[in-house]
Amino acid sequence: MSAGSVIDVIAGALLIMGAGFAFVAAIGVVRFPNLLTRMHAATKPQTFGLLLILAGLALRIESISDLTLVAVVAMFQLLTAPVSAHMVGRASFRAGQVNREELTVDEAD
């Protein structure tokens, strides 16, 4: 097996694993019962799935400018997903959308 075909297999595996994580995140958003668990499903596995997909893509890219763009996309995803989830969580607490009796720890106040 040549080095190119090994890289192709690794890139394909990363793409499939990333798509699997994104699919699991989508199922979690639909199936989980409340806002906080849905936010968890929408941020953590989805972000990891996207990073796996970008890693698989980076293995196949030959242009340094395209590779830089992939790195920028990964950086922005890592910066924006936690911030947006935090802001949605805070807004839901303030709007009374979260049942505080279901929480193990409530540090919002």
MMTF fields as JSON, N, C-alpha, C and O atoms, coordinates in Angstrom:
{
  "mmtfVersion": "1.0.0",
  "mmtfProducer": "UNKNOWN",
  "numBonds": 435,
  "numAtoms": 436,
  "numGroups": 109,
  "numChains": 1,
  "numModels": 1,
  "chainsPerModel": [1],
  "groupsPerChain": [109],
  "chainIdList": ["A"],
  "bondAtomList": [4, 2, 8, 6, 12, 10, 16, 14, 20, 18, 24, 22, 28, 26, 32, 30, 36, 34, 40, 38, 44, 42, 48, 46, 52, 50, 56, 54, 60, 58, 64, 62, 68, 66, 72, 70, 76, 74, 80, 78, 84, 82, 88, 86, 92, 90, 96, 94, 100, 98, 104, 102, 108, 106, 112, 110, 116, 114, 120, 118, 124, 122, 128, 126, 132, 130, 136, 134, 140, 138, 144, 142, 148, 146, 152, 150, 156, 154, 160, 158, 164, 162, 168, 166, 172, 170, 176, 174, 180, 178, 184, 182, 188, 186, 192, 190, 196, 194, 200, 198, 204, 202, 208, 206, 212, 210, 216, 214, 220, 218, 224, 222, 228, 226, 232, 230, 236, 234, 240, 238, 244, 242, 248, 246, 252, 250, 256, 254, 260, 258, 264, 262, 268, 266, 272, 270, 276, 274, 280, 278, 284, 282, 288, 286, 292, 290, 296, 294, 300, 298, 304, 302, 308, 306, 312, 310, 316, 314, 320, 318, 324, 322, 328, 326, 332, 330, 336, 334, 340, 338, 344, 342, 348, 346, 352, 350, 356, 354, 360, 358, 364, 362, 368, 366, 372, 370, 376, 374, 380, 378, 384, 382, 388, 386, 392, 390, 396, 394, 400, 398, 404, 402, 408, 406, 412, 410, 416, 414, 420, 418, 424, 422, 428, 426, 432, 430],
  "bondOrderList": [1, 1, 1, 1, 1, 1, 1, 1, 1, 1, 1, 1, 1, 1, 1, 1, 1, 1, 1, 1, 1, 1, 1, 1, 1, 1, 1, 1, 1, 1, 1, 1, 1, 1, 1, 1, 1, 1, 1, 1, 1, 1, 1, 1, 1, 1, 1, 1, 1, 1, 1, 1, 1, 1, 1, 1, 1, 1, 1, 1, 1, 1, 1, 1, 1, 1, 1, 1, 1, 1, 1, 1, 1, 1, 1, 1, 1, 1, 1, 1, 1, 1, 1, 1, 1, 1, 1, 1, 1, 1, 1, 1, 1, 1, 1, 1, 1, 1, 1, 1, 1, 1, 1, 1, 1, 1, 1, 1],
  "groupList": [{"groupName": "MET", "atomNameList": ["N", "CA", "C", "O"], "elementList": ["N", "C", "C", "O"], "formalChargeList": [0, 0, 0, 0], "bondAtomList": [1, 0, 2, 1, 3, 2], "bondOrderList": [1, 1, 2], "singleLetterCode": "M", "chemCompType": "L-PEPTIDE LINKING"}, {"groupName": "SER", "atomNameList": ["N", "CA", "C", "O"], "elementList": ["N", "C", "C", "O"], "formalChargeList": [0, 0, 0, 0], "bondAtomList": [1, 0, 2, 1, 3, 2], "bondOrderList": [1, 1, 2], "singleLetterCode": "S", "chemCompType": "L-PEPTIDE LINKING"}, {"groupName": "ALA", "atomNameList": ["N", "CA", "C", "O"], "elementList": ["N", "C", "C", "O"], "formalChargeList": [0, 0, 0, 0], "bondAtomList": [1, 0, 2, 1, 3, 2], "bondOrderList": [1, 1, 2], "singleLetterCode": "A", "chemCompType": "L-PEPTIDE LINKING"}, {"groupName": "GLY", "atomNameList": ["N", "CA", "C", "O"], "elementList": ["N", "C", "C", "O"], "formalChargeList": [0, 0, 0, 0], "bondAtomList": [1, 0, 2, 1, 3, 2], "bondOrderList": [1, 1, 2], "singleLetterCode": "G", "chemCompType": "PEPTIDE LINKING"}, {"groupName": "VAL", "atomNameList": ["N", "CA", "C", "O"], "elementList": ["N", "C", "C", "O"], "formalChargeList": [0, 0, 0, 0], "bondAtomList": [1, 0, 2, 1, 3, 2], "bondOrderList": [1, 1, 2], "singleLetterCode": "V", "chemCompType": "L-PEPTIDE LINKING"}, {"groupName": "ILE", "atomNameList": ["N", "CA", "C", "O"], "elementList": ["N", "C", "C", "O"], "formalChargeList": [0, 0, 0, 0], "bondAtomList": [1, 0, 2, 1, 3, 2], "bondOrderList": [1, 1, 2], "singleLetterCode": "I", "chemCompType": "L-PEPTIDE LINKING"}, {"groupName": "ASP", "atomNameList": ["N", "CA", "C", "O"], "elementList": ["N", "C", "C", "O"], "formalChargeList": [0, 0, 0, 0], "bondAtomList": [1, 0, 2, 1, 3, 2], "bondOrderList": [1, 1, 2], "singleLetterCode": "D", "chemCompType": "L-PEPTIDE LINKING"}, {"groupName": "LEU", "atomNameList": ["N", "CA", "C", "O"], "elementList": ["N", "C", "C", "O"], "formalChargeList": [0, 0, 0, 0], "bondAtomList": [1, 0, 2, 1, 3, 2], "bondOrderList": [1, 1, 2], "singleLetterCode": "L", "chemCompType": "L-PEPTIDE LINKING"}, {"groupName": "PHE", "atomNameList": ["N", "CA", "C", "O"], "elementList": ["N", "C", "C", "O"], "formalChargeList": [0, 0, 0, 0], "bondAtomList": [1, 0, 2, 1, 3, 2], "bondOrderList": [1, 1, 2], "singleLetterCode": "F", "chemCompType": "L-PEPTIDE LINKING"}, {"groupName": "ARG", "atomNameList": ["N", "CA", "C", "O"], "elementList": ["N", "C", "C", "O"], "formalChargeList": [0, 0, 0, 0], "bondAtomList": [1, 0, 2, 1, 3, 2], "bondOrderList": [1, 1, 2], "singleLetterCode": "R", "chemCompType": "L-PEPTIDE LINKING"}, {"groupName": "PRO", "atomNameList": ["N", "CA", "C", "O"], "elementList": ["N", "C", "C", "O"], "formalChargeList": [0, 0, 0, 0], "bondAtomList": [1, 0, 2, 1, 3, 2], "bondOrderList": [1, 1, 2], "singleLetterCode": "P", "chemCompType": "L-PEPTIDE LINKING"}, {"groupName": "ASN", "atomNameList": ["N", "CA", "C", "O"], "elementList": ["N", "C", "C", "O"], "formalChargeList": [0, 0, 0, 0], "bondAtomList": [1, 0, 2, 1, 3, 2], "bondOrderList": [1, 1, 2], "singleLetterCode": "N", "chemCompType": "L-PEPTIDE LINKING"}, {"groupName": "THR", "atomNameList": ["N", "CA", "C", "O"], "elementList": ["N", "C", "C", "O"], "formalChargeList": [0, 0, 0, 0], "bondAtomList": [1, 0, 2, 1, 3, 2], "bondOrderList": [1, 1, 2], "singleLetterCode": "T", "chemCompType": "L-PEPTIDE LINKING"}, {"groupName": "HIS", "atomNameList": ["N", "CA", "C", "O"], "elementList": ["N", "C", "C", "O"], "formalChargeList": [0, 0, 0, 0], "bondAtomList": [1, 0, 2, 1, 3, 2], "bondOrderList": [1, 1, 2], "singleLetterCode": "H", "chemCompType": "L-PEPTIDE LINKING"}, {"groupName": "LYS", "atomNameList": ["N", "CA", "C", "O"], "elementList": ["N", "C", "C", "O"], "formalChargeList": [0, 0, 0, 0], "bondAtomList": [1, 0, 2, 1, 3, 2], "bondOrderList": [1, 1, 2], "singleLetterCode": "K", "chemCompType": "L-PEPTIDE LINKING"}, {"groupName": "GLN", "atomNameList": ["N", "CA", "C", "O"], "elementList": ["N", "C", "C", "O"], "formalChargeList": [0, 0, 0, 0], "bondAtomList": [1, 0, 2, 1, 3, 2], "bondOrderList": [1, 1, 2], "singleLetterCode": "Q", "chemCompType": "L-PEPTIDE LINKING"}, {"groupName": "GLU", "atomNameList": ["N", "CA", "C", "O"], "elementList": ["N", "C", "C", "O"], "formalChargeList": [0, 0, 0, 0], "bondAtomList": [1, 0, 2, 1, 3, 2], "bondOrderList": [1, 1, 2], "singleLetterCode": "E", "chemCompType": "L-PEPTIDE LINKING"}],
  "groupTypeList": [0, 1, 2, 3, 1, 4, 5, 6, 4, 5, 2, 3, 2, 7, 7, 5, 0, 3, 2, 3, 8, 2, 8, 4, 2, 2, 5, 3, 4, 4, 9, 8, 10, 11, 7, 7, 12, 9, 0, 13, 2, 2, 12, 14, 10, 15, 12, 8, 3, 7, 7, 7, 5, 7, 2, 3, 7, 2, 7, 9, 5, 16, 1, 5, 1, 6, 7, 12, 7, 4, 2, 4, 4, 2, 0, 8, 15, 7, 7, 12, 2, 10, 4, 1, 2, 13, 0, 4, 3, 9, 2, 1, 8, 9, 2, 3, 15, 4, 11, 9, 16, 16, 7, 12, 4, 6, 16, 2, 6],
  "groupIdList": [1, 2, 3, 4, 5, 6, 7, 8, 9, 10, 11, 12, 13, 14, 15, 16, 17, 18, 19, 20, 21, 22, 23, 24, 25, 26, 27, 28, 29, 30, 31, 32, 33, 34, 35, 36, 37, 38, 39, 40, 41, 42, 43, 44, 45, 46, 47, 48, 49, 50, 51, 52, 53, 54, 55, 56, 57, 58, 59, 60, 61, 62, 63, 64, 65, 66, 67, 68, 69, 70, 71, 72, 73, 74, 75, 76, 77, 78, 79, 80, 81, 82, 83, 84, 85, 86, 87, 88, 89, 90, 91, 92, 93, 94, 95, 96, 97, 98, 99, 100, 101, 102, 103, 104, 105, 106, 107, 108, 109],
  "secStructList": [7, 7, 2, 2, 2, 2, 2, 2, 2, 2, 2, 2, 2, 2, 2, 2, 2, 2, 2, 2, 2, 2, 2, 2, 2, 2, 2, 2, 2, 2, 2, 7, 1, 1, 2, 2, 2, 2, 2, 2, 2, 2, 2, 2, 2, 2, 2, 2, 2, 2, 2, 2, 2, 2, 2, 2, 2, 2, 2, 2, 7, 7, 7, 2, 2, 2, 2, 2, 2, 2, 2, 2, 2, 2, 2, 2, 2, 2, 2, 2, 2, 2, 2, 2, 2, 2, 2, 2, 2, 2, 2, 2, 2, 2, 2, 6, 7, 1, 7, 4, 4, 4, 7, 1, 7, 7, 7, 7, 7],
  "xCoordList": [0.841, 0.0, 0.893, 1.84, 0.601, 1.424, 1.029, -0.018, 1.886, 1.64, 0.382, -0.346, 0.126, -1.079, -2.355, -3.329, -2.36, -3.571, -3.784, -4.924, -2.702, -2.844, -3.451, -4.321, -2.989, -3.547, -5.012, -5.826, -5.354, -6.747, -7.626, -8.738, -7.14, -7.91, -8.085, -9.175, -7.027, -7.12, -8.075, -8.901, -7.966, -8.858, -10.31, -11.202, -10.549, -11.907, -12.453, -13.623, -11.599, -12.037, -12.376, -13.364, -11.566, -11.855, -13.157, -13.941, -13.384, -14.624, -15.841, -16.854, -15.757, -16.886, -17.122, -18.267, -16.042, -16.209, -16.791, -17.652, -16.34, -16.876, -18.346, -19.132, -18.72, -20.134, -20.952, -22.098, -20.377, -21.067, -21.313, -22.401, -20.304, -20.495, -21.539, -22.358, -21.529, -22.523, -23.923, -24.892, -24.029, -25.321, -25.814, -26.995, -24.928, -25.306, -25.744, -26.692, -25.064, -25.455, -26.853, -27.652, -27.148, -28.477, -29.553, -30.634, -29.264, -30.225, -30.437, -31.565, -29.35, -29.463, -30.301, -31.077, -30.156, -30.952, -32.435, -33.271, -32.76, -34.164, -34.714, -35.868, -33.911, -34.423, -34.313, -35.118, -33.336, -33.164, -34.336, -34.935, -34.675, -35.935, -35.927, -36.98, -34.796, -34.849, -33.753, -32.899, -33.801, -32.923, -31.449, -30.634, -31.095, -29.683, -29.052, -27.915, -29.767, -29.212, -29.147, -28.239, -30.089, -30.041, -28.868, -28.226, -28.59, -27.431, -26.141, -25.234, -26.057, -24.873, -24.699, -23.596, -25.789, -25.72, -25.392, -24.744, -25.837, -25.611, -24.195, -23.736, -23.498, -22.171, -21.034, -20.146, -21.028, -19.847, -19.629, -18.59, -20.548, -20.252, -20.26, -19.554, -21.056, -21.08, -19.752, -19.241, -19.183, -17.887, -16.792, -15.952, -16.798, -15.796, -15.951, -14.958, -17.192, -17.433, -16.922, -16.323, -17.155, -16.655, -15.129, -14.528, -14.499, -13.038, -12.481, -11.445, -13.152, -12.725, -12.861, -11.981, -13.959, -14.159, -13.093, -12.553, -12.792, -11.758, -10.381, -9.56, -10.117, -8.837, -8.729, -7.675, -9.821, -9.819, -9.636, -8.95, -10.257, -10.104, -8.672, -8.115, -8.083, -6.724, -5.704, -4.692, -5.969, -5.058, -5.053, -4.055, -6.135, -6.258, -5.903, -5.705, -5.817, -5.552, -4.071, -3.207, -3.8, -2.418, -1.997, -0.804, -2.944, -2.643, -2.538, -3.393, -1.5, -1.303, -2.358, -2.726, -2.85, -3.9, -5.212, -5.938, -5.512, -6.714, -6.573, -7.537, -5.397, -5.145, -5.279, -5.777, -4.836, -4.994, -6.468, -6.875, -7.261, -8.698, -9.353, -10.224, -8.95, -9.477, -9.113, -9.934, -7.893, -7.47, -8.278, -8.621, -8.583, -9.389, -10.812, -11.373, -11.391, -12.722, -12.726, -13.645, -11.714, -11.631, -11.498, -12.136, -10.681, -10.493, -11.793, -12.152, -12.489, -13.738, -14.797, -15.587, -14.831, -15.783, -15.484, -16.398, -14.214, -13.843, -14.093, -14.334, -14.04, -14.285, -15.763, -16.181, -16.557, -17.944, -18.934, -19.922, -18.718, -19.696, -19.861, -20.999, -18.792, -18.995, -19.621, -20.437, -19.238, -19.787, -21.274, -22.057, -21.668, -23.09, -23.9, -25.014, -23.374, -24.085, -24.227, -25.273, -23.191, -23.258, -24.326, -25.094, -24.367, -25.343, -26.773, -27.681, -26.983, -28.315, -28.709, -29.856, -27.75, -28.029, -28.385, -29.332, -27.644, -27.945, -29.304, -30.08, -29.592, -30.886, -32.027, -33.085, -31.823, -32.887, -33.104, -34.24, -32.028, -32.184, -32.962, -33.879, -32.595, -33.26, -34.715, -35.548, -35.023, -36.401, -37.254, -38.455, -36.648, -37.411, -37.698, -38.66, -36.891, -37.102, -36.48, -36.716, -35.68, -34.975, -35.633, -35.849, -35.95, -36.505, -35.351, -34.562, -35.257, -34.117, -34.127, -33.085, -35.258, -35.311, -34.587, -34.154, -34.448, -33.767, -32.252, -31.548, -31.731, -30.298, -29.599, -30.128, -28.441, -27.625, -26.934, -26.911, -26.372, -25.695, -26.266, -26.363, -26.643, -27.172, -26.263, -26.377, -25.364, -24.449, -24.825, -23.997, -26.05, -26.459, -26.708, -26.581, -27.049, -27.331, -26.115, -26.204],
  "yCoordList": [-1.166, 0.0, 1.237, 1.319, 2.182, 3.387, 4.381, 4.247, 5.375, 6.371, 7.179, 7.563, 7.438, 8.188, 7.448, 8.053, 6.139, 5.385, 5.225, 5.152, 5.17, 5.115, 6.415, 6.399, 7.544, 8.841, 8.932, 9.49, 8.387, 8.375, 7.581, 8.004, 6.441, 5.613, 6.339, 6.329, 6.962, 7.701, 8.881, 9.123, 9.616, 10.754, 10.289, 10.93, 9.19, 8.655, 8.234, 8.464, 7.613, 7.203, 8.418, 8.404, 9.469, 10.691, 11.338, 11.819, 11.349, 11.915, 11.126, 11.72, 9.813, 8.986, 9.135, 9.227, 9.158, 9.347, 10.724, 10.847, 11.751, 13.094, 13.177, 13.804, 12.544, 12.515, 11.748, 12.106, 10.701, 9.939, 10.778, 10.736, 11.545, 12.414, 13.485, 13.784, 14.062, 15.071, 14.459, 15.103, 13.222, 12.536, 12.256, 12.443, 11.815, 11.568, 12.877, 12.882, 13.979, 15.275, 15.664, 16.18, 15.42, 15.744, 14.902, 15.405, 13.626, 12.777, 13.28, 13.298, 13.691, 14.208, 15.466, 15.637, 16.35, 17.577, 17.246, 17.911, 16.245, 15.877, 15.087, 15.281, 14.202, 13.265, 13.722, 13.303, 14.572, 14.948, 15.781, 16.524, 15.664, 16.22, 17.722, 18.352, 18.316, 19.719, 20.532, 20.0, 21.819, 22.753, 22.501, 22.519, 22.268, 22.141, 20.887, 20.936, 19.782, 18.579, 18.714, 18.177, 19.418, 19.67, 20.57, 20.375, 21.56, 22.415, 21.61, 21.833, 20.682, 19.833, 19.033, 18.943, 18.454, 17.667, 18.539, 18.085, 19.78, 20.651, 21.209, 21.631, 21.222, 21.848, 20.838, 20.889, 19.948, 19.104, 18.076, 18.135, 17.139, 16.162, 16.779, 16.311, 17.827, 18.47, 19.138, 19.05, 19.807, 20.463, 19.435, 19.619, 18.354, 17.311, 16.663, 16.373, 16.438, 15.869, 16.772, 16.3, 18.074, 19.006, 19.023, 19.096, 18.956, 18.933, 17.671, 17.724, 16.534, 15.304, 15.435, 15.007, 16.023, 16.224, 17.163, 16.924, 18.227, 19.152, 18.497, 18.796, 17.608, 16.892, 15.968, 15.886, 15.271, 14.425, 15.234, 14.812, 16.396, 17.281, 17.806, 17.898, 18.149, 18.69, 17.677, 18.06, 16.398, 15.38, 15.335, 14.94, 15.727, 15.655, 16.957, 16.962, 18.058, 19.364, 19.49, 19.11, 20.022, 20.22, 21.68, 21.974, 22.589, 24.019, 24.557, 24.268, 25.332, 25.891, 26.941, 27.1, 27.657, 28.651, 27.967, 28.459, 26.845, 26.099, 25.488, 25.449, 25.019, 24.456, 25.532, 25.263, 26.74, 27.856, 28.165, 28.453, 28.108, 28.339, 27.277, 27.599, 26.028, 24.957, 25.219, 25.004, 25.679, 25.992, 27.153, 27.139, 28.147, 29.278, 28.822, 29.248, 27.971, 27.438, 26.674, 26.836, 25.85, 25.1, 26.042, 25.833, 27.068, 28.015, 28.751, 28.88, 29.226, 29.926, 29.003, 29.441, 27.762, 26.817, 26.61, 26.589, 26.457, 26.252, 27.496, 27.385, 28.663, 29.899, 30.239, 30.766, 29.95, 30.409, 29.423, 29.853, 28.139, 27.17, 27.255, 27.297, 27.282, 27.388, 28.714, 28.751, 29.798, 31.106, 31.166, 31.656, 30.674, 30.705, 29.798, 30.157, 28.636, 27.753, 28.408, 28.293, 29.086, 29.776, 30.87, 31.017, 31.631, 32.719, 32.185, 32.77, 31.099, 30.499, 29.97, 30.115, 29.354, 28.854, 29.967, 29.836, 31.059, 32.202, 32.791, 33.097, 32.949, 33.516, 32.604, 33.084, 31.297, 30.382, 30.41, 30.299, 30.556, 30.697, 31.958, 31.934, 33.049, 34.334, 34.344, 35.015, 33.608, 33.563, 32.535, 32.436, 31.77, 30.78, 29.509, 28.808, 29.193, 28.004, 26.743, 25.642, 26.901, 25.768, 25.404, 26.269, 24.133, 23.625, 23.424, 22.491, 24.283, 24.246, 23.039, 22.696, 22.385, 21.187, 20.004, 19.094, 20.0, 18.912, 19.052, 18.114, 20.191, 20.449, 19.849, 19.904, 19.29, 18.805, 19.966, 20.047, 20.864, 22.061, 23.257, 23.246, 24.291, 25.513, 26.669, 27.194, 27.066, 28.167, 29.417, 30.312, 29.49, 30.607, 31.867, 32.968, 31.748, 32.927, 33.51, 34.506],
  "zCoordList": [0.0, 0.0, 0.0, 0.782, -0.857, -0.947, 0.146, 0.779, 0.35, 1.392, 1.094, 2.01, -0.19, -0.568, -0.238, 0.208, -0.454, -0.159, 1.35, 1.808, 2.118, 3.581, 4.091, 4.962, 3.547, 3.937, 3.531, 4.267, 2.365, 1.929, 2.89, 3.205, 3.355, 4.285, 5.62, 6.192, 6.114, 7.38, 7.238, 8.118, 6.133, 5.893, 5.802, 6.358, 5.112, 5.023, 6.371, 6.675, 7.185, 8.529, 9.383, 10.118, 9.292, 10.051, 9.59, 10.409, 8.287, 7.762, 8.231, 8.602, 8.221, 8.655, 10.156, 10.596, 10.945, 12.389, 12.693, 13.564, 11.997, 12.199, 11.838, 12.549, 10.735, 10.353, 11.382, 11.654, 11.954, 12.995, 14.236, 14.809, 14.659, 15.82, 15.541, 16.411, 14.361, 14.01, 13.977, 14.377, 13.503, 13.479, 14.893, 15.186, 15.764, 17.162, 17.827, 18.612, 17.521, 18.068, 17.597, 18.378, 16.332, 15.809, 16.479, 16.789, 16.705, 17.401, 18.824, 19.317, 19.49, 20.847, 20.926, 21.866, 19.95, 19.944, 19.817, 20.428, 19.046, 18.848, 20.036, 20.42, 20.619, 21.616, 23.067, 23.899, 23.394, 24.794, 25.282, 24.504, 26.582, 27.067, 27.366, 27.275, 27.716, 28.119, 27.449, 26.738, 27.692, 27.01, 27.297, 26.376, 28.545, 28.898, 28.29, 27.821, 28.292, 27.68, 26.161, 25.527, 25.585, 24.143, 23.776, 22.744, 24.627, 24.376, 24.426, 23.624, 25.361, 25.453, 24.168, 23.628, 23.685, 22.45, 21.242, 20.299, 21.273, 20.122, 20.081, 19.019, 21.202, 21.198, 21.248, 20.397, 22.185, 22.383, 21.268, 20.611, 21.017, 19.95, 18.555, 17.662, 18.37, 17.058, 16.773, 15.656, 17.768, 17.586, 17.34, 16.459, 18.113, 17.919, 16.54, 15.873, 16.118, 14.79, 13.687, 12.72, 13.825, 12.821, 12.802, 11.73, 13.964, 14.007, 13.363, 12.7, 13.547, 12.877, 11.361, 10.615, 10.913, 9.475, 8.919, 7.839, 9.653, 9.189, 9.184, 8.316, 10.14, 10.15, 8.944, 8.313, 8.621, 7.43, 6.157, 5.226, 6.135, 4.988, 4.886, 3.793, 6.03, 6.039, 5.51, 4.923, 5.717, 5.197, 3.676, 3.073, 3.063, 1.602, 0.896, -0.319, 1.633, 1.023, 0.695, 1.486, -0.466, -0.893, -0.853, -0.773, -0.907, -0.928, 0.496, 1.334, 0.77, 2.103, 2.426, 3.59, 1.425, 1.677, 2.064, 2.927, 1.434, 1.808, 3.196, 3.96, 3.518, 4.846, 5.924, 7.018, 5.613, 6.539, 6.767, 7.892, 5.719, 5.845, 6.725, 7.534, 6.58, 7.428, 8.889, 9.78, 9.135, 10.504, 11.08, 12.263, 10.267, 10.727, 11.062, 12.071, 10.239, 10.516, 11.839, 12.643, 12.07, 13.323, 14.512, 15.544, 14.376, 15.471, 15.799, 16.969, 14.787, 15.032, 15.626, 16.463, 15.223, 15.8, 17.282, 18.107, 17.616, 19.014, 19.858, 21.06, 19.254, 19.999, 20.129, 21.16, 19.113, 19.124, 19.723, 20.318, 19.595, 20.109, 21.628, 22.095, 22.419, 23.866, 24.293, 25.213, 23.627, 23.979, 23.671, 24.485, 22.508, 22.161, 23.075, 23.456, 23.438, 24.36, 25.733, 26.372, 26.182, 27.463, 27.438, 28.388, 26.351, 26.262, 26.178, 26.767, 25.464, 25.405, 26.785, 27.206, 27.487, 28.838, 29.799, 30.574, 29.761, 30.641, 30.327, 31.233, 29.05, 28.659, 29.086, 29.494, 28.997, 29.407, 30.918, 31.379, 31.695, 33.14, 33.47, 34.29, 32.834, 33.119, 32.675, 33.285, 31.624, 31.125, 31.857, 31.606, 32.757, 33.513, 32.739, 33.051, 31.74, 30.921, 31.512, 31.016, 32.577, 33.169, 34.492, 35.342, 34.665, 35.922, 36.9, 36.751, 37.882, 38.806, 39.724, 40.282, 39.903, 40.744, 40.096, 40.803, 38.786, 38.076, 38.11, 37.737, 38.546, 38.516, 39.737, 40.847, 39.537, 40.645, 41.33, 42.558, 40.539, 41.053, 40.315, 39.088, 41.061, 40.45, 40.851, 41.959, 39.959, 40.235, 39.459, 39.292, 38.987, 38.148, 38.957, 38.42, 40.197, 41.02, 41.64, 42.358]
}
